[in-house]
Amino acid sequence: FRFVGDHWLPDDRIDALNLELRTTYNREGDGWITSTMLGGRRVLRVTLMNPRTTPADLARVLDGLESVGSRLLRPA
């Protein structure tokens, strides 16, 4: 999946944003995600391996990614 913000950024900027999002999210320690290239575009990957993972756990990851991504888009 890709974080696209408000859909106003060009694809190359979204690629860079997703790489920065992954790095920042992982560094902050609330979770761990990876990224890869898919169809020539940077995408985020979440791997769920723990059988006790709940929908609330996944929602926490997605909410955290949205929070970090939105923060990265704010003007300095």
N, CA, C, O and CB atoms as a CASP TS submission, in Angstrom:
PFRMAT TS
TARGET T0000
AUTHOR 0000-0000-0000
METHOD Language model
MODEL 1
PARENT N/A
ATOM      1  N   PHE     1       0.850  -1.170   0.000  1.00  0.00           N
ATOM      2  CA  PHE     1       0.000   0.000   0.000  1.00  0.00           C
ATOM      3  C   PHE     1       0.892   1.228   0.000  1.00  0.00           C
ATOM      4  O   PHE     1       2.081   1.141   0.308  1.00  0.00           O
ATOM      5  CB  PHE     1      -0.965   0.000   1.216  1.00  0.00           C
ATOM      6  N   ARG     2       0.321   2.367  -0.344  1.00  0.00           N
ATOM      7  CA  ARG     2       1.071   3.626  -0.377  1.00  0.00           C
ATOM      8  C   ARG     2       0.347   4.684   0.433  1.00  0.00           C
ATOM      9  O   ARG     2      -0.880   4.780   0.401  1.00  0.00           O
ATOM     10  CB  ARG     2       1.274   4.110  -1.829  1.00  0.00           C
ATOM     11  N   PHE     3       1.114   5.468   1.153  1.00  0.00           N
ATOM     12  CA  PHE     3       0.570   6.663   1.789  1.00  0.00           C
ATOM     13  C   PHE     3       0.616   7.753   0.738  1.00  0.00           C
ATOM     14  O   PHE     3       1.682   8.041   0.192  1.00  0.00           O
ATOM     15  CB  PHE     3       1.373   7.068   3.096  1.00  0.00           C
ATOM     16  N   VAL     4      -0.531   8.369   0.442  1.00  0.00           N
ATOM     17  CA  VAL     4      -0.585   9.386  -0.608  1.00  0.00           C
ATOM     18  C   VAL     4      -1.017  10.755  -0.095  1.00  0.00           C
ATOM     19  O   VAL     4      -1.113  11.697  -0.881  1.00  0.00           O
ATOM     20  CB  VAL     4      -1.525   8.943  -1.694  1.00  0.00           C
ATOM     21  N   GLY     5      -1.277  10.887   1.186  1.00  0.00           N
ATOM     22  CA  GLY     5      -1.705  12.180   1.715  1.00  0.00           C
ATOM     23  C   GLY     5      -3.031  12.593   1.108  1.00  0.00           C
ATOM     24  O   GLY     5      -3.984  11.814   1.088  1.00  0.00           O
ATOM     25  N   ASP     6      -3.090  13.809   0.619  1.00  0.00           N
ATOM     26  CA  ASP     6      -4.325  14.332   0.018  1.00  0.00           C
ATOM     27  C   ASP     6      -4.367  14.143  -1.492  1.00  0.00           C
ATOM     28  O   ASP     6      -5.165  14.796  -2.164  1.00  0.00           O
ATOM     29  CB  ASP     6      -4.477  15.802   0.345  1.00  0.00           C
ATOM     30  N   HIS     7      -3.542  13.282  -2.036  1.00  0.00           N
ATOM     31  CA  HIS     7      -3.516  12.958  -3.473  1.00  0.00           C
ATOM     32  C   HIS     7      -3.061  14.117  -4.345  1.00  0.00           C
ATOM     33  O   HIS     7      -3.395  14.142  -5.530  1.00  0.00           O
ATOM     34  CB  HIS     7      -4.881  12.514  -3.921  1.00  0.00           C
ATOM     35  N   TRP     8      -2.322  15.069  -3.818  1.00  0.00           N
ATOM     36  CA  TRP     8      -1.892  16.203  -4.633  1.00  0.00           C
ATOM     37  C   TRP     8      -0.427  16.133  -5.019  1.00  0.00           C
ATOM     38  O   TRP     8       0.042  16.960  -5.802  1.00  0.00           O
ATOM     39  CB  TRP     8      -2.152  17.483  -3.901  1.00  0.00           C
ATOM     40  N   LEU     9       0.307  15.162  -4.487  1.00  0.00           N
ATOM     41  CA  LEU     9       1.723  15.041  -4.798  1.00  0.00           C
ATOM     42  C   LEU     9       1.942  14.207  -6.058  1.00  0.00           C
ATOM     43  O   LEU     9       1.173  13.284  -6.326  1.00  0.00           O
ATOM     44  CB  LEU     9       2.469  14.422  -3.621  1.00  0.00           C
ATOM     45  N   PRO    10       2.984  14.520  -6.836  1.00  0.00           N
ATOM     46  CA  PRO    10       3.319  13.669  -7.974  1.00  0.00           C
ATOM     47  C   PRO    10       3.886  12.333  -7.485  1.00  0.00           C
ATOM     48  O   PRO    10       4.366  12.234  -6.355  1.00  0.00           O
ATOM     49  CB  PRO    10       4.332  14.380  -8.907  1.00  0.00           C
ATOM     50  N   ASP    11       3.828  11.315  -8.336  1.00  0.00           N
ATOM     51  CA  ASP    11       4.243   9.967  -7.945  1.00  0.00           C
ATOM     52  C   ASP    11       5.667   9.899  -7.405  1.00  0.00           C
ATOM     53  O   ASP    11       5.919   9.173  -6.443  1.00  0.00           O
ATOM     54  CB  ASP    11       4.117   9.044  -9.116  1.00  0.00           C
ATOM     55  N   ASP    12       6.609  10.639  -8.002  1.00  0.00           N
ATOM     56  CA  ASP    12       7.985  10.555  -7.519  1.00  0.00           C
ATOM     57  C   ASP    12       8.113  11.114  -6.104  1.00  0.00           C
ATOM     58  O   ASP    12       8.910  10.608  -5.314  1.00  0.00           O
ATOM     59  CB  ASP    12       8.925  11.304  -8.464  1.00  0.00           C
ATOM     60  N   ARG    13       7.349  12.140  -5.776  1.00  0.00           N
ATOM     61  CA  ARG    13       7.366  12.688  -4.411  1.00  0.00           C
ATOM     62  C   ARG    13       6.692  11.725  -3.434  1.00  0.00           C
ATOM     63  O   ARG    13       7.122  11.601  -2.287  1.00  0.00           O
ATOM     64  CB  ARG    13       6.663  14.066  -4.370  1.00  0.00           C
ATOM     65  N   ILE    14       5.636  11.045  -3.885  1.00  0.00           N
ATOM     66  CA  ILE    14       4.989  10.040  -3.040  1.00  0.00           C
ATOM     67  C   ILE    14       5.954   8.885  -2.762  1.00  0.00           C
ATOM     68  O   ILE    14       5.984   8.350  -1.654  1.00  0.00           O
ATOM     69  CB  ILE    14       3.693   9.513  -3.711  1.00  0.00           C
ATOM     70  N   ASP    15       6.740   8.504  -3.768  1.00  0.00           N
ATOM     71  CA  ASP    15       7.756   7.459  -3.555  1.00  0.00           C
ATOM     72  C   ASP    15       8.718   7.868  -2.445  1.00  0.00           C
ATOM     73  O   ASP    15       8.978   7.091  -1.526  1.00  0.00           O
ATOM     74  CB  ASP    15       8.539   7.183  -4.861  1.00  0.00           C
ATOM     75  N   ALA    16       9.246   9.090  -2.532  1.00  0.00           N
ATOM     76  CA  ALA    16      10.182   9.583  -1.518  1.00  0.00           C
ATOM     77  C   ALA    16       9.505   9.697  -0.155  1.00  0.00           C
ATOM     78  O   ALA    16      10.107   9.368   0.868  1.00  0.00           O
ATOM     79  CB  ALA    16      10.755  10.944  -1.936  1.00  0.00           C
ATOM     80  N   LEU    17       8.272  10.156  -0.139  1.00  0.00           N
ATOM     81  CA  LEU    17       7.525  10.276   1.107  1.00  0.00           C
ATOM     82  C   LEU    17       7.343   8.916   1.773  1.00  0.00           C
ATOM     83  O   LEU    17       7.492   8.803   2.990  1.00  0.00           O
ATOM     84  CB  LEU    17       6.166  10.923   0.849  1.00  0.00           C
ATOM     85  N   ASN    18       7.024   7.890   1.001  1.00  0.00           N
ATOM     86  CA  ASN    18       6.830   6.564   1.580  1.00  0.00           C
ATOM     87  C   ASN    18       8.121   5.988   2.136  1.00  0.00           C
ATOM     88  O   ASN    18       8.097   5.291   3.150  1.00  0.00           O
ATOM     89  CB  ASN    18       6.257   5.623   0.545  1.00  0.00           C
ATOM     90  N   LEU    19       9.242   6.265   1.495  1.00  0.00           N
ATOM     91  CA  LEU    19      10.525   5.817   2.028  1.00  0.00           C
ATOM     92  C   LEU    19      10.841   6.544   3.335  1.00  0.00           C
ATOM     93  O   LEU    19      11.291   5.928   4.301  1.00  0.00           O
ATOM     94  CB  LEU    19      11.650   6.048   0.999  1.00  0.00           C
ATOM     95  N   GLU    20      10.603   7.856   3.357  1.00  0.00           N
ATOM     96  CA  GLU    20      10.817   8.638   4.574  1.00  0.00           C
ATOM     97  C   GLU    20       9.853   8.207   5.680  1.00  0.00           C
ATOM     98  O   GLU    20      10.232   8.159   6.850  1.00  0.00           O
ATOM     99  CB  GLU    20      10.650  10.137   4.282  1.00  0.00           C
ATOM    100  N   LEU    21       8.630   7.899   5.319  1.00  0.00           N
ATOM    101  CA  LEU    21       7.638   7.429   6.284  1.00  0.00           C
ATOM    102  C   LEU    21       8.094   6.137   6.932  1.00  0.00           C
ATOM    103  O   LEU    21       8.029   5.996   8.153  1.00  0.00           O
ATOM    104  CB  LEU    21       6.279   7.229   5.609  1.00  0.00           C
ATOM    105  N   ARG    22       8.553   5.195   6.129  1.00  0.00           N
ATOM    106  CA  ARG    22       9.038   3.920   6.676  1.00  0.00           C
ATOM    107  C   ARG    22      10.179   4.162   7.647  1.00  0.00           C
ATOM    108  O   ARG    22      10.179   3.627   8.756  1.00  0.00           O
ATOM    109  CB  ARG    22       9.496   2.975   5.544  1.00  0.00           C
ATOM    110  N   THR    23      11.145   4.958   7.240  1.00  0.00           N
ATOM    111  CA  THR    23      12.313   5.220   8.080  1.00  0.00           C
ATOM    112  C   THR    23      11.916   5.887   9.397  1.00  0.00           C
ATOM    113  O   THR    23      12.370   5.476  10.465  1.00  0.00           O
ATOM    114  CB  THR    23      13.317   6.100   7.330  1.00  0.00           C
ATOM    115  N   THR    24      11.080   6.900   9.322  1.00  0.00           N
ATOM    116  CA  THR    24      10.670   7.639  10.515  1.00  0.00           C
ATOM    117  C   THR    24       9.825   6.769  11.440  1.00  0.00           C
ATOM    118  O   THR    24      10.049   6.749  12.650  1.00  0.00           O
ATOM    119  CB  THR    24       9.890   8.896  10.121  1.00  0.00           C
ATOM    120  N   TYR    25       8.859   6.053  10.879  1.00  0.00           N
ATOM    121  CA  TYR    25       7.994   5.192  11.691  1.00  0.00           C
ATOM    122  C   TYR    25       8.828   4.144  12.425  1.00  0.00           C
ATOM    123  O   TYR    25       8.634   3.931  13.622  1.00  0.00           O
ATOM    124  CB  TYR    25       6.924   4.505  10.808  1.00  0.00           C
ATOM    125  N   ASN    26       9.739   3.499  11.735  1.00  0.00           N
ATOM    126  CA  ASN    26      10.572   2.473  12.366  1.00  0.00           C
ATOM    127  C   ASN    26      11.468   3.077  13.445  1.00  0.00           C
ATOM    128  O   ASN    26      11.635   2.487  14.512  1.00  0.00           O
ATOM    129  CB  ASN    26      11.427   1.757  11.314  1.00  0.00           C
ATOM    130  N   ARG    27      12.035   4.228  13.177  1.00  0.00           N
ATOM    131  CA  ARG    27      12.932   4.877  14.138  1.00  0.00           C
ATOM    132  C   ARG    27      12.193   5.273  15.417  1.00  0.00           C
ATOM    133  O   ARG    27      12.764   5.215  16.505  1.00  0.00           O
ATOM    134  CB  ARG    27      13.580   6.115  13.506  1.00  0.00           C
ATOM    135  N   GLU    28      10.919   5.675  15.290  1.00  0.00           N
ATOM    136  CA  GLU    28      10.154   6.090  16.467  1.00  0.00           C
ATOM    137  C   GLU    28       9.756   4.924  17.359  1.00  0.00           C
ATOM    138  O   GLU    28       9.384   5.140  18.512  1.00  0.00           O
ATOM    139  CB  GLU    28       8.919   6.832  16.038  1.00  0.00           C
ATOM    140  N   GLY    29       9.824   3.696  16.861  1.00  0.00           N
ATOM    141  CA  GLY    29       9.670   2.520  17.700  1.00  0.00           C
ATOM    142  C   GLY    29       8.267   2.021  17.972  1.00  0.00           C
ATOM    143  O   GLY    29       8.092   1.139  18.812  1.00  0.00           O
ATOM    144  N   ASP    30       7.255   2.554  17.291  1.00  0.00           N
ATOM    145  CA  ASP    30       5.886   2.084  17.532  1.00  0.00           C
ATOM    146  C   ASP    30       5.540   0.837  16.729  1.00  0.00           C
ATOM    147  O   ASP    30       4.490   0.231  16.945  1.00  0.00           O
ATOM    148  CB  ASP    30       4.900   3.180  17.202  1.00  0.00           C
ATOM    149  N   GLY    31       6.390   0.462  15.831  1.00  0.00           N
ATOM    150  CA  GLY    31       6.164  -0.713  14.995  1.00  0.00           C
ATOM    151  C   GLY    31       7.308  -0.847  14.020  1.00  0.00           C
ATOM    152  O   GLY    31       8.276  -0.089  14.074  1.00  0.00           O
ATOM    153  N   TRP    32       7.197  -1.813  13.125  1.00  0.00           N
ATOM    154  CA  TRP    32       8.236  -2.029  12.131  1.00  0.00           C
ATOM    155  C   TRP    32       7.576  -2.406  10.819  1.00  0.00           C
ATOM    156  O   TRP    32       6.798  -3.358  10.754  1.00  0.00           O
ATOM    157  CB  TRP    32       9.236  -3.125  12.586  1.00  0.00           C
ATOM    158  N   ILE    33       7.888  -1.659   9.782  1.00  0.00           N
ATOM    159  CA  ILE    33       7.379  -1.966   8.456  1.00  0.00           C
ATOM    160  C   ILE    33       8.542  -1.986   7.482  1.00  0.00           C
ATOM    161  O   ILE    33       9.631  -1.503   7.795  1.00  0.00           O
ATOM    162  CB  ILE    33       6.302  -0.941   8.014  1.00  0.00           C
ATOM    163  N   THR    34       8.317  -2.535   6.326  1.00  0.00           N
ATOM    164  CA  THR    34       9.316  -2.543   5.271  1.00  0.00           C
ATOM    165  C   THR    34       8.727  -1.858   4.051  1.00  0.00           C
ATOM    166  O   THR    34       7.556  -1.477   4.038  1.00  0.00           O
ATOM    167  CB  THR    34       9.776  -3.990   4.936  1.00  0.00           C
ATOM    168  N   SER    35       9.539  -1.711   3.044  1.00  0.00           N
ATOM    169  CA  SER    35       9.048  -1.163   1.784  1.00  0.00           C
ATOM    170  C   SER    35       9.690  -1.935   0.642  1.00  0.00           C
ATOM    171  O   SER    35      10.685  -2.636   0.824  1.00  0.00           O
ATOM    172  CB  SER    35       9.353   0.364   1.669  1.00  0.00           C
ATOM    173  N   THR    36       9.110  -1.792  -0.516  1.00  0.00           N
ATOM    174  CA  THR    36       9.627  -2.430  -1.715  1.00  0.00           C
ATOM    175  C   THR    36       9.137  -1.637  -2.914  1.00  0.00           C
ATOM    176  O   THR    36       8.372  -0.682  -2.778  1.00  0.00           O
ATOM    177  CB  THR    36       9.185  -3.927  -1.805  1.00  0.00           C
ATOM    178  N   MET    37       9.584  -2.042  -4.071  1.00  0.00           N
ATOM    179  CA  MET    37       9.109  -1.430  -5.310  1.00  0.00           C
ATOM    180  C   MET    37       8.089  -2.372  -5.934  1.00  0.00           C
ATOM    181  O   MET    37       8.303  -3.582  -5.992  1.00  0.00           O
ATOM    182  CB  MET    37      10.294  -1.136  -6.301  1.00  0.00           C
ATOM    183  N   LEU    38       6.987  -1.813  -6.396  1.00  0.00           N
ATOM    184  CA  LEU    38       5.926  -2.579  -7.035  1.00  0.00           C
ATOM    185  C   LEU    38       5.433  -1.766  -8.226  1.00  0.00           C
ATOM    186  O   LEU    38       4.914  -0.663  -8.059  1.00  0.00           O
ATOM    187  CB  LEU    38       4.754  -2.899  -6.031  1.00  0.00           C
ATOM    188  N   GLY    39       5.596  -2.307  -9.415  1.00  0.00           N
ATOM    189  CA  GLY    39       5.194  -1.569 -10.607  1.00  0.00           C
ATOM    190  C   GLY    39       5.952  -0.265 -10.772  1.00  0.00           C
ATOM    191  O   GLY    39       5.421   0.706 -11.310  1.00  0.00           O
ATOM    192  N   GLY    40       7.212  -0.244 -10.303  1.00  0.00           N
ATOM    193  CA  GLY    40       8.029   0.951 -10.428  1.00  0.00           C
ATOM    194  C   GLY    40       7.762   2.022  -9.392  1.00  0.00           C
ATOM    195  O   GLY    40       8.329   3.111  -9.480  1.00  0.00           O
ATOM    196  N   ARG    41       6.915   1.747  -8.412  1.00  0.00           N
ATOM    197  CA  ARG    41       6.565   2.720  -7.374  1.00  0.00           C
ATOM    198  C   ARG    41       6.935   2.164  -6.004  1.00  0.00           C
ATOM    199  O   ARG    41       6.874   0.956  -5.776  1.00  0.00           O
ATOM    200  CB  ARG    41       5.054   3.071  -7.428  1.00  0.00           C
ATOM    201  N   ARG    42       7.317   3.058  -5.098  1.00  0.00           N
ATOM    202  CA  ARG    42       7.637   2.672  -3.712  1.00  0.00           C
ATOM    203  C   ARG    42       6.341   2.381  -2.980  1.00  0.00           C
ATOM    204  O   ARG    42       5.417   3.195  -2.998  1.00  0.00           O
ATOM    205  CB  ARG    42       8.450   3.793  -2.976  1.00  0.00           C
ATOM    206  N   VAL    43       6.268   1.224  -2.336  1.00  0.00           N
ATOM    207  CA  VAL    43       5.108   0.844  -1.535  1.00  0.00           C
ATOM    208  C   VAL    43       5.569   0.409  -0.151  1.00  0.00           C
ATOM    209  O   VAL    43       6.732   0.058   0.048  1.00  0.00           O
ATOM    210  CB  VAL    43       4.303  -0.287  -2.224  1.00  0.00           C
ATOM    211  N   LEU    44       4.651   0.436   0.791  1.00  0.00           N
ATOM    212  CA  LEU    44       4.904  -0.006   2.162  1.00  0.00           C
ATOM    213  C   LEU    44       4.405  -1.431   2.325  1.00  0.00           C
ATOM    214  O   LEU    44       3.442  -1.844   1.679  1.00  0.00           O
ATOM    215  CB  LEU    44       4.222   0.936   3.192  1.00  0.00           C
ATOM    216  N   ARG    45       5.076  -2.180   3.201  1.00  0.00           N
ATOM    217  CA  ARG    45       4.685  -3.564   3.455  1.00  0.00           C
ATOM    218  C   ARG    45       4.586  -3.803   4.956  1.00  0.00           C
ATOM    219  O   ARG    45       5.461  -3.408   5.727  1.00  0.00           O
ATOM    220  CB  ARG    45       5.692  -4.549   2.813  1.00  0.00           C
ATOM    221  N   VAL    46       3.520  -4.445   5.341  1.00  0.00           N
ATOM    222  CA  VAL    46       3.354  -4.872   6.729  1.00  0.00           C
ATOM    223  C   VAL    46       3.211  -6.384   6.707  1.00  0.00           C
ATOM    224  O   VAL    46       2.371  -6.923   5.985  1.00  0.00           O
ATOM    225  CB  VAL    46       2.110  -4.179   7.420  1.00  0.00           C
ATOM    226  N   THR    47       4.026  -7.067   7.492  1.00  0.00           N
ATOM    227  CA  THR    47       3.954  -8.513   7.572  1.00  0.00           C
ATOM    228  C   THR    47       3.382  -8.902   8.931  1.00  0.00           C
ATOM    229  O   THR    47       3.928  -8.542   9.974  1.00  0.00           O
ATOM    230  CB  THR    47       5.351  -9.154   7.348  1.00  0.00           C
ATOM    231  N   LEU    48       2.288  -9.632   8.907  1.00  0.00           N
ATOM    232  CA  LEU    48       1.657 -10.089  10.144  1.00  0.00           C
ATOM    233  C   LEU    48       2.007 -11.556  10.342  1.00  0.00           C
ATOM    234  O   LEU    48       1.608 -12.404   9.544  1.00  0.00           O
ATOM    235  CB  LEU    48       0.104  -9.880  10.107  1.00  0.00           C
ATOM    236  N   MET    49       2.751 -11.859  11.403  1.00  0.00           N
ATOM    237  CA  MET    49       3.170 -13.234  11.647  1.00  0.00           C
ATOM    238  C   MET    49       2.642 -13.795  12.962  1.00  0.00           C
ATOM    239  O   MET    49       2.548 -15.013  13.119  1.00  0.00           O
ATOM    240  CB  MET    49       4.668 -13.315  11.636  1.00  0.00           C
ATOM    241  N   ASN    50       2.300 -12.936  13.893  1.00  0.00           N
ATOM    242  CA  ASN    50       1.843 -13.390  15.193  1.00  0.00           C
ATOM    243  C   ASN    50       0.366 -13.783  15.082  1.00  0.00           C
ATOM    244  O   ASN    50      -0.463 -12.953  14.710  1.00  0.00           O
ATOM    245  CB  ASN    50       2.054 -12.287  16.278  1.00  0.00           C
ATOM    246  N   PRO    51       0.032 -15.020  15.395  1.00  0.00           N
ATOM    247  CA  PRO    51      -1.370 -15.434  15.281  1.00  0.00           C
ATOM    248  C   PRO    51      -2.299 -14.706  16.259  1.00  0.00           C
ATOM    249  O   PRO    51      -3.520 -14.770  16.118  1.00  0.00           O
ATOM    250  CB  PRO    51      -1.476 -16.923  15.506  1.00  0.00           C
ATOM    251  N   ARG    52      -1.728 -14.021  17.239  1.00  0.00           N
ATOM    252  CA  ARG    52      -2.558 -13.270  18.190  1.00  0.00           C
ATOM    253  C   ARG    52      -2.791 -11.828  17.749  1.00  0.00           C
ATOM    254  O   ARG    52      -3.387 -11.046  18.490  1.00  0.00           O
ATOM    255  CB  ARG    52      -1.911 -13.282  19.564  1.00  0.00           C
ATOM    256  N   THR    53      -2.330 -11.468  16.557  1.00  0.00           N
ATOM    257  CA  THR    53      -2.562 -10.122  16.047  1.00  0.00           C
ATOM    258  C   THR    53      -4.061  -9.899  15.895  1.00  0.00           C
ATOM    259  O   THR    53      -4.775 -10.740  15.348  1.00  0.00           O
ATOM    260  CB  THR    53      -1.829  -9.904  14.694  1.00  0.00           C
ATOM    261  N   THR    54      -4.522  -8.765  16.382  1.00  0.00           N
ATOM    262  CA  THR    54      -5.947  -8.440  16.338  1.00  0.00           C
ATOM    263  C   THR    54      -6.201  -7.310  15.339  1.00  0.00           C
ATOM    264  O   THR    54      -5.264  -6.626  14.926  1.00  0.00           O
ATOM    265  CB  THR    54      -6.459  -8.044  17.744  1.00  0.00           C
ATOM    266  N   PRO    55      -7.448  -7.114  14.954  1.00  0.00           N
ATOM    267  CA  PRO    55      -7.766  -5.948  14.121  1.00  0.00           C
ATOM    268  C   PRO    55      -7.333  -4.632  14.791  1.00  0.00           C
ATOM    269  O   PRO    55      -6.928  -3.695  14.104  1.00  0.00           O
ATOM    270  CB  PRO    55      -9.274  -5.910  13.822  1.00  0.00           C
ATOM    271  N   ALA    56      -7.415  -4.563  16.087  1.00  0.00           N
ATOM    272  CA  ALA    56      -6.988  -3.353  16.800  1.00  0.00           C
ATOM    273  C   ALA    56      -5.481  -3.134  16.651  1.00  0.00           C
ATOM    274  O   ALA    56      -5.032  -1.993  16.537  1.00  0.00           O
ATOM    275  CB  ALA    56      -7.365  -3.448  18.292  1.00  0.00           C
ATOM    276  N   ASP    57      -4.704  -4.209  16.652  1.00  0.00           N
ATOM    277  CA  ASP    57      -3.260  -4.086  16.445  1.00  0.00           C
ATOM    278  C   ASP    57      -2.963  -3.508  15.066  1.00  0.00           C
ATOM    279  O   ASP    57      -2.135  -2.609  14.928  1.00  0.00           O
ATOM    280  CB  ASP    57      -2.571  -5.453  16.608  1.00  0.00           C
ATOM    281  N   LEU    58      -3.633  -4.021  14.063  1.00  0.00           N
ATOM    282  CA  LEU    58      -3.430  -3.534  12.706  1.00  0.00           C
ATOM    283  C   LEU    58      -3.894  -2.078  12.579  1.00  0.00           C
ATOM    284  O   LEU    58      -3.234  -1.274  11.920  1.00  0.00           O
ATOM    285  CB  LEU    58      -4.179  -4.426  11.700  1.00  0.00           C
ATOM    286  N   ALA    59      -4.998  -1.745  13.192  1.00  0.00           N
ATOM    287  CA  ALA    59      -5.495  -0.366  13.162  1.00  0.00           C
ATOM    288  C   ALA    59      -4.482   0.579  13.807  1.00  0.00           C
ATOM    289  O   ALA    59      -4.296   1.698  13.331  1.00  0.00           O
ATOM    290  CB  ALA    59      -6.859  -0.262  13.882  1.00  0.00           C
ATOM    291  N   ARG    60      -3.829   0.146  14.880  1.00  0.00           N
ATOM    292  CA  ARG    60      -2.827   0.964  15.548  1.00  0.00           C
ATOM    293  C   ARG    60      -1.657   1.250  14.607  1.00  0.00           C
ATOM    294  O   ARG    60      -1.152   2.372  14.565  1.00  0.00           O
ATOM    295  CB  ARG    60      -2.330   0.269  16.827  1.00  0.00           C
ATOM    296  N   VAL    61      -1.224   0.233  13.850  1.00  0.00           N
ATOM    297  CA  VAL    61      -0.140   0.432  12.889  1.00  0.00           C
ATOM    298  C   VAL    61      -0.566   1.422  11.805  1.00  0.00           C
ATOM    299  O   VAL    61       0.160   2.369  11.504  1.00  0.00           O
ATOM    300  CB  VAL    61       0.276  -0.914  12.254  1.00  0.00           C
ATOM    301  N   LEU    62      -1.738   1.202  11.224  1.00  0.00           N
ATOM    302  CA  LEU    62      -2.207   2.082  10.155  1.00  0.00           C
ATOM    303  C   LEU    62      -2.425   3.506  10.648  1.00  0.00           C
ATOM    304  O   LEU    62      -2.083   4.463   9.953  1.00  0.00           O
ATOM    305  CB  LEU    62      -3.496   1.542   9.558  1.00  0.00           C
ATOM    306  N   ASP    63      -2.992   3.654  11.844  1.00  0.00           N
ATOM    307  CA  ASP    63      -3.183   4.987  12.422  1.00  0.00           C
ATOM    308  C   ASP    63      -1.840   5.658  12.673  1.00  0.00           C
ATOM    309  O   ASP    63      -1.684   6.857  12.439  1.00  0.00           O
ATOM    310  CB  ASP    63      -3.986   4.902  13.731  1.00  0.00           C
ATOM    311  N   GLY    64      -0.872   4.882  13.150  1.00  0.00           N
ATOM    312  CA  GLY    64       0.464   5.427  13.390  1.00  0.00           C
ATOM    313  C   GLY    64       1.127   5.889  12.104  1.00  0.00           C
ATOM    314  O   GLY    64       1.756   6.946  12.066  1.00  0.00           O
ATOM    315  N   LEU    65       0.985   5.091  11.045  1.00  0.00           N
ATOM    316  CA  LEU    65       1.542   5.478   9.751  1.00  0.00           C
ATOM    317  C   LEU    65       0.884   6.750   9.230  1.00  0.00           C
ATOM    318  O   LEU    65       1.561   7.627   8.694  1.00  0.00           O
ATOM    319  CB  LEU    65       1.374   4.346   8.737  1.00  0.00           C
ATOM    320  N   GLU    66      -0.416   6.850   9.384  1.00  0.00           N
ATOM    321  CA  GLU    66      -1.127   8.040   8.933  1.00  0.00           C
ATOM    322  C   GLU    66      -0.675   9.271   9.711  1.00  0.00           C
ATOM    323  O   GLU    66      -0.509  10.348   9.138  1.00  0.00           O
ATOM    324  CB  GLU    66      -2.638   7.847   9.081  1.00  0.00           C
ATOM    325  N   SER    67      -0.477   9.109  11.007  1.00  0.00           N
ATOM    326  CA  SER    67      -0.034  10.215  11.844  1.00  0.00           C
ATOM    327  C   SER    67       1.361  10.689  11.432  1.00  0.00           C
ATOM    328  O   SER    67       1.589  11.887  11.268  1.00  0.00           O
ATOM    329  CB  SER    67      -0.039   9.801  13.319  1.00  0.00           C
ATOM    330  N   VAL    68       2.282   9.758  11.268  1.00  0.00           N
ATOM    331  CA  VAL    68       3.645  10.123  10.867  1.00  0.00           C
ATOM    332  C   VAL    68       3.637  10.722   9.467  1.00  0.00           C
ATOM    333  O   VAL    68       4.289  11.738   9.229  1.00  0.00           O
ATOM    334  CB  VAL    68       4.581   8.893  10.917  1.00  0.00           C
ATOM    335  N   GLY    69       2.912  10.109   8.543  1.00  0.00           N
ATOM    336  CA  GLY    69       2.856  10.626   7.181  1.00  0.00           C
ATOM    337  C   GLY    69       2.295  12.033   7.120  1.00  0.00           C
ATOM    338  O   GLY    69       2.826  12.884   6.406  1.00  0.00           O
ATOM    339  N   SER    70       1.243  12.284   7.851  1.00  0.00           N
ATOM    340  CA  SER    70       0.657  13.633   7.879  1.00  0.00           C
ATOM    341  C   SER    70       1.625  14.640   8.465  1.00  0.00           C
ATOM    342  O   SER    70       1.708  15.776   7.997  1.00  0.00           O
ATOM    343  CB  SER    70      -0.643  13.639   8.684  1.00  0.00           C
ATOM    344  N   ARG    71       2.352  14.228   9.482  1.00  0.00           N
ATOM    345  CA  ARG    71       3.340  15.111  10.094  1.00  0.00           C
ATOM    346  C   ARG    71       4.461  15.439   9.100  1.00  0.00           C
ATOM    347  O   ARG    71       4.941  16.572   9.052  1.00  0.00           O
ATOM    348  CB  ARG    71       3.923  14.464  11.368  1.00  0.00           C
ATOM    349  N   LEU    72       4.874  14.444   8.311  1.00  0.00           N
ATOM    350  CA  LEU    72       5.924  14.677   7.321  1.00  0.00           C
ATOM    351  C   LEU    72       5.484  15.640   6.227  1.00  0.00           C
ATOM    352  O   LEU    72       6.321  16.319   5.631  1.00  0.00           O
ATOM    353  CB  LEU    72       6.350  13.366   6.701  1.00  0.00           C
ATOM    354  N   LEU    73       4.202  15.709   5.960  1.00  0.00           N
ATOM    355  CA  LEU    73       3.683  16.607   4.916  1.00  0.00           C
ATOM    356  C   LEU    73       3.494  18.044   5.382  1.00  0.00           C
ATOM    357  O   LEU    73       3.351  18.947   4.558  1.00  0.00           O
ATOM    358  CB  LEU    73       2.373  16.084   4.407  1.00  0.00           C
ATOM    359  N   ARG    74       3.491  18.266   6.694  1.00  0.00           N
ATOM    360  CA  ARG    74       3.292  19.622   7.201  1.00  0.00           C
ATOM    361  C   ARG    74       4.504  20.493   6.875  1.00  0.00           C
ATOM    362  O   ARG    74       5.646  20.041   6.949  1.00  0.00           O
ATOM    363  CB  ARG    74       3.040  19.601   8.724  1.00  0.00           C
ATOM    364  N   PRO    75       4.239  21.741   6.515  1.00  0.00           N
ATOM    365  CA  PRO    75       5.362  22.662   6.252  1.00  0.00           C
ATOM    366  C   PRO    75       6.198  22.852   7.516  1.00  0.00           C
ATOM    367  O   PRO    75       5.670  22.880   8.627  1.00  0.00           O
ATOM    368  CB  PRO    75       4.841  24.037   5.744  1.00  0.00           C
ATOM    369  N   ALA    76       7.484  22.978   7.328  1.00  0.00           N
ATOM    370  CA  ALA    76       8.404  23.153   8.468  1.00  0.00           C
ATOM    371  C   ALA    76       8.270  24.513   9.097  1.00  0.00           C
ATOM    372  O   ALA    76       8.970  24.818  10.063  1.00  0.00           O
ATOM    373  CB  ALA    76       9.838  22.943   8.033  1.00  0.00           C
TER
END
